[in-house]
Amino acid sequence: MGALDDLTKKAQDFVEENKDQINEALNSEQAEDISDKVLDGVSEAAKKVAGEEHHDKVDDVRANIDKAIGIEP
């Protein structure tokens, strides 16, 4: 477990040291384009697996995630 703890600590330190650059990257046009493509693919796959009665919920989840990434609200 020590190696996993060490890796977790390094990741946390990296995020803390680079949070401004990470936020800038997440709020970019490129992130918006990529996230839209990924979210579209994932939501379409989820709709194929879930029944039609769940499609609205899938769309709601997709919209909420999309608000957190990229530049478009």
HELIX and SHEET records of a PDB file:
HELIX    1   1 GLY A    2  GLU A   17  1                                  16    
HELIX    2   2 LYS A   19  LEU A   26  1                                   8    
HELIX    3   3 GLU A   29  VAL A   49  1                                  21    
HELIX    4   4 GLU A   52  HIS A   54  5                                   3    
HELIX    5   5 HIS A   55  ALA A   68  1                                  14    
END                                                                             
